[in-house]
Amino acid sequence: MKRTGKIFHKIIEIENLAIAAHKAFRGKSGSNDVIDFRKEFMLKIQEIREQLLSGSFNFGNYRKFTIFEPKKREICAASLTQRIVQHAIMNVCHNMFDRHLIFDSYASRPGKGSHLAILRLKEKMATFKYFAKLDIKKFFDSVDHSILKSLLIKLFKDVELLALFNKIIDSHGTGKGLPIGNLTSQYFANHYLSALDHYMKEVIKVPVYIRYMDDVVMLSNDKIILKNWVSEYVKYANEKLRLQVKPVLIGRTCTGINFLGYKVHVKRIIMNGKGKRRFKKNLSMLMRLYANCMITETEYSNRLMSCLAYAKFADSHKFRTSLGLNVIEL
């Protein structure tokens, strides 16, 4: 793998930092932090640049809160200036991370996403009898800092950039885990599993291997071979990445595959039980927020359309009708 250098100076260019700031403002234009930043925009941008140049810019002191959907997770909300710097980094480094990923890796990649991962799986299922469904136990909490740093060194040779990466990684303490909520965490997590992807595709030669973050599906016509692939996956994850794989589900593709909140069949996609429960809970919460004037009509409409898009991607007419949503057109 060819390592990339001379990146740091591109990250700290005024124009790049300004673009990053506007990205960090999205969805938060009414916050006091953003309003204050806008008042002295170029001065604040210059201050960030000088701190990055001097090495005095720090990460951490996250505002932490817990969410419970789709599962219980602790979210780390970074300060506005930290979000700006992370956008500035990924404005420059996105392509370097992205080009190392296999084709069938779908998370946190423009032009990919969960729906395309599901459609890809649906397309491939028709010619295979068996599937294996794998995911990692507490993935983000389990990422080993020393291993991640060594993987980043293989991708980048810019010393100042690597020092910046180390500060972000170390801001989570303990030597393990990535702060959920950081833009960089998505890239680091994807890259952490990328070596395993390449191993399974290029060394073990699994023909159909689809990954969305830590959710993986493999397909085969031979159950014994599929079990051998699973063993190789688990061994690599344990020994090379210090990750623990959850109990693996192996079954027949004709029964459908639960993947990313949907039940995927060869001829159709439906919402699975967990997806339906999550949808109803999110819809109920959204309506309650609007009824109590906690969100605007515009925000309610936008979030409702997003919620309905999740359901309409599947064959869910009967389900939506049962909730009285059949009259709403997207």
VOPA-745968 format. One record per residue (C-alpha): residue number from 1; residue in one letter; x, y, z. Coordinates in pm, 1 decimal. Layout:
node k->NUM&r->A&x->X&y->Y&z->Z
...
***
This chain:
node k->1&r->M&x->0.0&y->0.0&z->0.0
node k->2&r->K&x->139.1&y->340.4&z->-99.0
node k->3&r->R&x->145.9&y->579.5&z->197.0
node k->4&r->T&x->34.2&y->940.4&z->157.9
node k->5&r->G&x->230.0&y->1238.8&z->287.1
node k->6&r->K&x->232.7&y->1621.3&z->275.5
node k->7&r->I&x->-129.5&y->1648.4&z->386.9
node k->8&r->F&x->-122.3&y->1863.2&z->699.3
node k->9&r->H&x->-55.6&y->2190.7&z->516.4
node k->10&r->K&x->-366.5&y->2131.6&z->300.8
node k->11&r->I&x->-580.8&y->2073.6&z->609.6
node k->12&r->I&x->-482.6&y->2404.8&z->769.9
node k->13&r->E&x->-539.3&y->2619.3&z->461.2
node k->14&r->I&x->-779.1&y->2904.8&z->542.8
node k->15&r->E&x->-1015.0&y->2810.8&z->259.5
node k->16&r->N&x->-1036.7&y->2448.6&z->375.7
node k->17&r->L&x->-1101.1&y->2551.4&z->737.4
node k->18&r->A&x->-1373.3&y->2791.8&z->621.1
node k->19&r->I&x->-1545.0&y->2518.3&z->418.4
node k->20&r->A&x->-1516.6&y->2285.8&z->718.9
node k->21&r->A&x->-1677.8&y->2548.8&z->942.5
node k->22&r->H&x->-1981.9&y->2578.3&z->717.1
node k->23&r->K&x->-2016.0&y->2198.3&z->721.8
node k->24&r->A&x->-2000.9&y->2200.9&z->1102.6
node k->25&r->F&x->-2272.4&y->2470.5&z->1111.5
node k->26&r->R&x->-2525.9&y->2253.0&z->927.9
node k->27&r->G&x->-2832.1&y->2184.4&z->1140.4
node k->28&r->K&x->-2699.1&y->2402.7&z->1421.2
node k->29&r->S&x->-2734.2&y->2753.7&z->1278.2
node k->30&r->G&x->-2947.5&y->2864.2&z->1573.7
node k->31&r->S&x->-2701.9&y->2753.9&z->1843.8
node k->32&r->N&x->-2518.3&y->3017.7&z->2046.4
node k->33&r->D&x->-2180.4&y->2865.8&z->1955.3
node k->34&r->V&x->-2245.6&y->2904.0&z->1583.8
node k->35&r->I&x->-2392.9&y->3253.4&z->1619.5
node k->36&r->D&x->-2088.3&y->3368.4&z->1819.6
node k->37&r->F&x->-1846.8&y->3205.4&z->1574.1
node k->38&r->R&x->-2009.7&y->3376.3&z->1275.5
node k->39&r->K&x->-1963.5&y->3719.8&z->1436.9
node k->40&r->E&x->-1583.9&y->3686.6&z->1416.1
node k->41&r->F&x->-1561.8&y->3420.2&z->1148.3
node k->42&r->M&x->-1220.0&y->3488.0&z->994.6
node k->43&r->L&x->-1061.9&y->3567.6&z->1331.7
node k->44&r->K&x->-1187.2&y->3234.8&z->1473.3
node k->45&r->I&x->-1066.6&y->3047.4&z->1165.3
node k->46&r->Q&x->-722.3&y->3204.5&z->1200.2
node k->47&r->E&x->-712.2&y->3109.6&z->1570.8
node k->48&r->I&x->-784.9&y->2745.1&z->1485.8
node k->49&r->R&x->-513.5&y->2750.5&z->1219.6
node k->50&r->E&x->-255.5&y->2893.9&z->1459.5
node k->51&r->Q&x->-341.9&y->2635.4&z->1725.9
node k->52&r->L&x->-303.7&y->2354.9&z->1472.8
node k->53&r->L&x->30.1&y->2494.7&z->1355.9
node k->54&r->S&x->163.6&y->2525.1&z->1710.1
node k->55&r->G&x->31.2&y->2182.7&z->1813.5
node k->56&r->S&x->-175.9&y->2336.1&z->2093.3
node k->57&r->F&x->-517.3&y->2237.0&z->1953.1
node k->58&r->N&x->-669.9&y->1969.7&z->2177.0
node k->59&r->F&x->-956.6&y->1723.3&z->2153.8
node k->60&r->G&x->-1178.9&y->1586.1&z->2427.0
node k->61&r->N&x->-1400.1&y->1722.2&z->2705.2
node k->62&r->Y&x->-1698.6&y->1583.3&z->2518.2
node k->63&r->R&x->-2054.6&y->1652.3&z->2623.7
node k->64&r->K&x->-2189.0&y->1301.0&z->2679.3
node k->65&r->F&x->-2545.4&y->1174.0&z->2661.5
node k->66&r->T&x->-2715.4&y->839.0&z->2606.4
node k->67&r->I&x->-2948.6&y->734.0&z->2326.5
node k->68&r->F&x->-3154.2&y->415.3&z->2321.9
node k->69&r->E&x->-3238.2&y->370.1&z->1951.5
node k->70&r->P&x->-3152.8&y->153.7&z->1769.2
node k->71&r->K&x->-2970.0&y->38.1&z->2083.9
node k->72&r->K&x->-2829.4&y->193.7&z->2400.2
node k->73&r->R&x->-2516.4&y->395.9&z->2317.7
node k->74&r->E&x->-2322.0&y->678.9&z->2475.3
node k->75&r->I&x->-2281.1&y->972.7&z->2237.7
node k->76&r->C&x->-1984.8&y->1210.8&z->2268.2
node k->77&r->A&x->-2068.0&y->1558.5&z->2138.3
node k->78&r->A&x->-1753.1&y->1751.7&z->2047.3
node k->79&r->S&x->-1719.8&y->2129.8&z->2066.0
node k->80&r->L&x->-1780.3&y->2337.7&z->1754.4
node k->81&r->T&x->-1409.1&y->2401.8&z->1694.0
node k->82&r->Q&x->-1330.7&y->2030.1&z->1723.5
node k->83&r->R&x->-1604.5&y->1949.7&z->1471.3
node k->84&r->I&x->-1459.6&y->2211.2&z->1235.7
node k->85&r->V&x->-1111.8&y->2056.1&z->1257.5
node k->86&r->Q&x->-1250.0&y->1706.4&z->1196.8
node k->87&r->H&x->-1434.3&y->1826.7&z->886.3
node k->88&r->A&x->-1115.3&y->2001.0&z->771.6
node k->89&r->I&x->-921.5&y->1675.7&z->811.6
node k->90&r->M&x->-1175.2&y->1467.9&z->620.4
node k->91&r->N&x->-1217.7&y->1726.5&z->344.8
node k->92&r->V&x->-860.0&y->1635.6&z->256.0
node k->93&r->C&x->-832.0&y->1273.2&z->375.8
node k->94&r->H&x->-1167.2&y->1130.0&z->265.8
node k->95&r->N&x->-1041.6&y->992.5&z->-65.5
node k->96&r->M&x->-734.2&y->838.4&z->96.7
node k->97&r->F&x->-951.3&y->642.6&z->338.5
node k->98&r->D&x->-1216.3&y->561.6&z->79.3
node k->99&r->R&x->-985.7&y->417.2&z->-184.7
node k->100&r->H&x->-858.8&y->156.9&z->64.0
node k->101&r->L&x->-1209.6&y->15.7&z->120.9
node k->102&r->I&x->-1345.7&y->-280.9&z->-73.4
node k->103&r->F&x->-1632.7&y->-218.2&z->-316.5
node k->104&r->D&x->-1890.6&y->-386.3&z->-92.6
node k->105&r->S&x->-1826.4&y->-171.9&z->215.4
node k->106&r->Y&x->-2126.9&y->62.2&z->243.1
node k->107&r->A&x->-2118.0&y->263.8&z->568.1
node k->108&r->S&x->-2021.1&y->632.9&z->582.4
node k->109&r->R&x->-1949.2&y->653.9&z->209.4
node k->110&r->P&x->-2116.6&y->906.9&z->-22.6
node k->111&r->G&x->-2296.9&y->722.0&z->-300.5
node k->112&r->K&x->-2329.2&y->404.8&z->-92.2
node k->113&r->G&x->-2536.7&y->369.7&z->227.8
node k->114&r->S&x->-2762.2&y->111.2&z->391.0
node k->115&r->H&x->-3021.6&y->93.8&z->112.8
node k->116&r->L&x->-2763.2&y->12.5&z->-152.7
node k->117&r->A&x->-2612.1&y->-251.6&z->77.8
node k->118&r->I&x->-2954.4&y->-412.7&z->108.8
node k->119&r->L&x->-3020.3&y->-399.2&z->-265.7
node k->120&r->R&x->-2679.2&y->-552.4&z->-331.8
node k->121&r->L&x->-2758.5&y->-836.8&z->-91.2
node k->122&r->K&x->-3100.3&y->-891.5&z->-250.7
node k->123&r->E&x->-2938.7&y->-905.9&z->-595.4
node k->124&r->K&x->-2681.1&y->-1168.1&z->-490.2
node k->125&r->M&x->-2909.9&y->-1391.5&z->-282.9
node k->126&r->A&x->-3079.9&y->-1549.2&z->-584.4
node k->127&r->T&x->-2776.1&y->-1762.5&z->-675.7
node k->128&r->F&x->-2668.2&y->-1875.8&z->-326.9
node k->129&r->K&x->-2823.7&y->-2126.2&z->-86.1
node k->130&r->Y&x->-2668.4&y->-2024.3&z->246.5
node k->131&r->F&x->-2578.2&y->-1709.9&z->435.2
node k->132&r->A&x->-2374.2&y->-1619.6&z->742.2
node k->133&r->K&x->-2461.6&y->-1303.8&z->935.4
node k->134&r->L&x->-2185.7&y->-1161.2&z->1158.5
node k->135&r->D&x->-2134.6&y->-854.5&z->1373.1
node k->136&r->I&x->-1895.3&y->-735.4&z->1641.1
node k->137&r->K&x->-1979.0&y->-712.3&z->2009.6
node k->138&r->K&x->-1963.6&y->-345.6&z->2122.4
node k->139&r->F&x->-1758.7&y->-257.8&z->1816.0
node k->140&r->F&x->-1689.6&y->112.5&z->1873.8
node k->141&r->D&x->-1605.6&y->47.6&z->2239.8
node k->142&r->S&x->-1365.9&y->-232.8&z->2142.7
node k->143&r->V&x->-1141.4&y->-60.5&z->1887.2
node k->144&r->D&x->-784.5&y->-96.4&z->2016.8
node k->145&r->H&x->-594.9&y->232.4&z->2003.9
node k->146&r->S&x->-251.2&y->83.5&z->1943.4
node k->147&r->I&x->-377.0&y->-131.8&z->1656.1
node k->148&r->L&x->-568.0&y->159.9&z->1502.4
node k->149&r->K&x->-259.7&y->382.3&z->1519.0
node k->150&r->S&x->-47.7&y->115.3&z->1350.4
node k->151&r->L&x->-307.0&y->80.7&z->1072.4
node k->152&r->L&x->-309.6&y->458.1&z->1018.8
node k->153&r->I&x->70.5&y->463.9&z->996.0
node k->154&r->K&x->45.5&y->214.5&z->708.3
node k->155&r->L&x->-189.3&y->452.1&z->524.9
node k->156&r->F&x->-31.1&y->792.1&z->601.3
node k->157&r->K&x->327.0&y->909.4&z->646.7
node k->158&r->D&x->255.4&y->1275.2&z->730.8
node k->159&r->V&x->394.6&y->1310.6&z->1086.0
node k->160&r->E&x->185.5&y->1616.0&z->1177.4
node k->161&r->L&x->-133.7&y->1450.8&z->1054.3
node k->162&r->L&x->-58.4&y->1130.6&z->1247.6
node k->163&r->A&x->2.0&y->1339.2&z->1560.6
node k->164&r->L&x->-340.4&y->1497.0&z->1508.8
node k->165&r->F&x->-498.8&y->1152.8&z->1464.8
node k->166&r->N&x->-330.0&y->1035.4&z->1785.8
node k->167&r->K&x->-473.8&y->1330.4&z->1978.6
node k->168&r->I&x->-824.0&y->1246.5&z->1856.1
node k->169&r->I&x->-783.5&y->876.6&z->1939.2
node k->170&r->D&x->-630.7&y->942.3&z->2282.4
node k->171&r->S&x->-908.8&y->1188.1&z->2370.3
node k->172&r->H&x->-1125.0&y->883.5&z->2448.8
node k->173&r->G&x->-882.1&y->760.7&z->2717.2
node k->174&r->T&x->-832.8&y->399.0&z->2836.9
node k->175&r->G&x->-658.8&y->266.2&z->2521.6
node k->176&r->K&x->-981.0&y->129.2&z->2374.9
node k->177&r->G&x->-1287.2&y->269.9&z->2204.7
node k->178&r->L&x->-1388.0&y->547.2&z->1968.5
node k->179&r->P&x->-1620.3&y->833.6&z->2068.4
node k->180&r->I&x->-1950.8&y->782.0&z->1889.0
node k->181&r->G&x->-2047.0&y->1117.8&z->1741.1
node k->182&r->N&x->-1705.9&y->1217.1&z->1605.7
node k->183&r->L&x->-1682.9&y->1238.1&z->1226.6
node k->184&r->T&x->-1336.7&y->1084.3&z->1245.4
node k->185&r->S&x->-1470.2&y->785.1&z->1440.1
node k->186&r->Q&x->-1668.9&y->672.7&z->1135.7
node k->187&r->Y&x->-1356.5&y->678.5&z->918.3
node k->188&r->F&x->-1137.1&y->516.3&z->1184.4
node k->189&r->A&x->-1391.7&y->239.5&z->1244.8
node k->190&r->N&x->-1428.0&y->167.5&z->873.2
node k->191&r->H&x->-1052.2&y->160.9&z->828.4
node k->192&r->Y&x->-1007.9&y->-64.8&z->1132.7
node k->193&r->L&x->-1216.3&y->-336.1&z->963.6
node k->194&r->S&x->-1078.8&y->-273.2&z->615.4
node k->195&r->A&x->-781.8&y->-506.8&z->661.7
node k->196&r->L&x->-1023.3&y->-784.2&z->760.3
node k->197&r->D&x->-1233.3&y->-710.1&z->449.8
node k->198&r->H&x->-929.3&y->-742.9&z->224.2
node k->199&r->Y&x->-824.5&y->-1062.8&z->398.4
node k->200&r->M&x->-1165.3&y->-1222.2&z->346.9
node k->201&r->K&x->-1193.3&y->-1108.7&z->-15.5
node k->202&r->E&x->-836.2&y->-1151.7&z->-137.2
node k->203&r->V&x->-689.6&y->-1430.7&z->75.8
node k->204&r->I&x->-994.4&y->-1639.3&z->172.4
node k->205&r->K&x->-1164.9&y->-1534.4&z->-154.1
node k->206&r->V&x->-1523.1&y->-1503.8&z->-32.7
node k->207&r->P&x->-1724.9&y->-1420.8&z->-347.5
node k->208&r->V&x->-2006.7&y->-1231.1&z->-175.6
node k->209&r->Y&x->-1904.4&y->-1033.9&z->132.0
node k->210&r->I&x->-2114.3&y->-726.9&z->215.2
node k->211&r->R&x->-2031.9&y->-498.9&z->508.2
node k->212&r->Y&x->-2213.7&y->-204.1&z->661.4
node k->213&r->M&x->-1990.1&y->-87.3&z->948.3
node k->214&r->D&x->-1962.4&y->-400.6&z->1168.7
node k->215&r->D&x->-2258.2&y->-586.1&z->1013.0
node k->216&r->V&x->-2137.5&y->-845.1&z->760.2
node k->217&r->V&x->-2317.7&y->-1096.5&z->538.5
node k->218&r->M&x->-2140.0&y->-1373.5&z->346.4
node k->219&r->L&x->-2308.0&y->-1602.9&z->92.0
node k->220&r->S&x->-2216.8&y->-1952.0&z->-28.8
node k->221&r->N&x->-2365.0&y->-2264.5&z->-189.4
node k->222&r->D&x->-2162.8&y->-2488.9&z->42.6
node k->223&r->K&x->-2244.9&y->-2479.2&z->413.6
node k->224&r->I&x->-1915.7&y->-2640.2&z->518.8
node k->225&r->I&x->-1711.4&y->-2386.8&z->320.7
node k->226&r->L&x->-1924.0&y->-2107.1&z->467.6
node k->227&r->K&x->-1848.0&y->-2229.2&z->821.1
node k->228&r->N&x->-1476.9&y->-2233.9&z->735.1
node k->229&r->W&x->-1502.3&y->-1873.3&z->616.8
node k->230&r->V&x->-1673.6&y->-1779.1&z->942.0
node k->231&r->S&x->-1392.7&y->-1943.7&z->1138.8
node k->232&r->E&x->-1133.3&y->-1743.6&z->943.3
node k->233&r->Y&x->-1327.0&y->-1422.6&z->1005.1
node k->234&r->V&x->-1357.2&y->-1486.3&z->1379.2
node k->235&r->K&x->-991.0&y->-1585.6&z->1408.8
node k->236&r->Y&x->-868.3&y->-1271.6&z->1230.8
node k->237&r->A&x->-1101.8&y->-1045.3&z->1430.3
node k->238&r->N&x->-986.6&y->-1199.6&z->1760.3
node k->239&r->E&x->-614.0&y->-1229.8&z->1693.3
node k->240&r->K&x->-536.3&y->-934.1&z->1466.8
node k->241&r->L&x->-792.5&y->-677.1&z->1580.3
node k->242&r->R&x->-875.2&y->-790.6&z->1937.3
node k->243&r->L&x->-1246.1&y->-789.9&z->1860.7
node k->244&r->Q&x->-1511.8&y->-1030.2&z->1982.2
node k->245&r->V&x->-1761.2&y->-1157.8&z->1724.7
node k->246&r->K&x->-2117.1&y->-1215.4&z->1842.8
node k->247&r->P&x->-2272.5&y->-1562.0&z->1794.3
node k->248&r->V&x->-2289.3&y->-1613.3&z->1418.8
node k->249&r->L&x->-2618.1&y->-1684.9&z->1243.0
node k->250&r->I&x->-2599.0&y->-1932.0&z->953.0
node k->251&r->G&x->-2912.9&y->-2010.5&z->755.2
node k->252&r->R&x->-3076.7&y->-2063.1&z->419.2
node k->253&r->T&x->-3120.1&y->-1761.9&z->195.8
node k->254&r->C&x->-3468.5&y->-1881.6&z->99.9
node k->255&r->T&x->-3587.8&y->-1792.6&z->452.3
node k->256&r->G&x->-3470.7&y->-1432.1&z->418.0
node k->257&r->I&x->-3190.5&y->-1243.3&z->592.5
node k->258&r->N&x->-3232.8&y->-986.4&z->868.6
node k->259&r->F&x->-3005.1&y->-699.0&z->773.3
node k->260&r->L&x->-2999.2&y->-333.3&z->882.4
node k->261&r->G&x->-3357.4&y->-325.9&z->1010.8
node k->262&r->Y&x->-3510.8&y->-512.6&z->716.9
node k->263&r->K&x->-3587.9&y->-873.6&z->625.6
node k->264&r->V&x->-3433.2&y->-921.7&z->281.9
node k->265&r->H&x->-3581.1&y->-1184.0&z->49.0
node k->266&r->V&x->-3491.9&y->-1263.5&z->-310.3
node k->267&r->K&x->-3813.4&y->-1108.1&z->-443.0
node k->268&r->R&x->-3893.9&y->-843.8&z->-182.3
node k->269&r->I&x->-3776.2&y->-645.3&z->117.7
node k->270&r->I&x->-3991.0&y->-610.8&z->429.1
node k->271&r->M&x->-3941.7&y->-439.4&z->763.1
node k->272&r->N&x->-3841.9&y->-686.4&z->1031.5
node k->273&r->G&x->-3996.4&y->-689.9&z->1378.7
node k->274&r->K&x->-3725.1&y->-475.7&z->1533.2
node k->275&r->G&x->-3748.6&y->-225.0&z->1247.4
node k->276&r->K&x->-4126.5&y->-196.2&z->1287.8
node k->277&r->R&x->-4099.0&y->-140.0&z->1662.3
node k->278&r->R&x->-3830.5&y->124.8&z->1612.8
node k->279&r->F&x->-4037.3&y->294.8&z->1342.6
node k->280&r->K&x->-4348.5&y->314.7&z->1562.5
node k->281&r->K&x->-4147.4&y->443.9&z->1857.3
node k->282&r->N&x->-3976.0&y->712.6&z->1646.3
node k->283&r->L&x->-4305.8&y->815.7&z->1486.1
node k->284&r->S&x->-4475.6&y->841.8&z->1825.7
node k->285&r->M&x->-4190.2&y->1051.5&z->1964.9
node k->286&r->L&x->-4195.9&y->1281.2&z->1660.9
node k->287&r->M&x->-4569.2&y->1342.5&z->1690.6
node k->288&r->R&x->-4535.5&y->1409.2&z->2062.9
node k->289&r->L&x->-4260.4&y->1665.0&z->2004.0
node k->290&r->Y&x->-4473.6&y->1845.0&z->1746.1
node k->291&r->A&x->-4788.2&y->1836.5&z->1960.4
node k->292&r->N&x->-4594.9&y->1993.5&z->2248.7
node k->293&r->C&x->-4450.1&y->2265.4&z->2017.8
node k->294&r->M&x->-4095.4&y->2137.6&z->2076.8
node k->295&r->I&x->-4016.2&y->2133.6&z->1703.1
node k->296&r->T&x->-4132.0&y->2356.2&z->1418.4
node k->297&r->E&x->-4378.1&y->2249.0&z->1150.6
node k->298&r->T&x->-4096.8&y->2248.9&z->893.3
node k->299&r->E&x->-3873.0&y->2029.9&z->1110.7
node k->300&r->Y&x->-4167.7&y->1798.9&z->1181.8
node k->301&r->S&x->-4241.4&y->1766.1&z->809.7
node k->302&r->N&x->-3878.8&y->1697.2&z->717.8
node k->303&r->R&x->-3831.7&y->1438.4&z->991.3
node k->304&r->L&x->-4164.4&y->1272.8&z->908.7
node k->305&r->M&x->-4064.6&y->1237.8&z->541.8
node k->306&r->S&x->-3732.9&y->1083.8&z->648.4
node k->307&r->C&x->-3913.0&y->844.0&z->880.2
node k->308&r->L&x->-4157.2&y->742.0&z->608.5
node k->309&r->A&x->-3876.1&y->694.9&z->356.4
node k->310&r->Y&x->-3732.9&y->428.9&z->587.3
node k->311&r->A&x->-4064.3&y->238.9&z->579.0
node k->312&r->K&x->-4140.4&y->296.6&z->211.2
node k->313&r->F&x->-3806.3&y->148.2&z->104.0
node k->314&r->A&x->-3957.4&y->-185.4&z->208.9
node k->315&r->D&x->-4278.5&y->-356.4&z->97.4
node k->316&r->S&x->-4466.8&y->-195.8&z->385.5
node k->317&r->H&x->-4799.4&y->-71.7&z->244.1
node k->318&r->K&x->-5006.5&y->-287.8&z->477.7
node k->319&r->F&x->-4798.0&y->-184.3&z->779.2
node k->320&r->R&x->-4822.4&y->186.9&z->692.4
node k->321&r->T&x->-5196.4&y->154.2&z->631.4
node k->322&r->S&x->-5240.7&y->-3.0&z->975.9
node k->323&r->L&x->-5083.3&y->312.2&z->1122.5
node k->324&r->G&x->-5299.1&y->546.7&z->914.5
node k->325&r->L&x->-5004.2&y->661.6&z->702.1
node k->326&r->N&x->-5126.7&y->543.9&z->362.4
node k->327&r->V&x->-5253.7&y->889.7&z->264.8
node k->328&r->I&x->-4907.7&y->1048.3&z->297.3
node k->329&r->E&x->-4716.1&y->1055.9&z->-28.4
node k->330&r->L&x->-4339.7&y->1100.0&z->-40.6
***
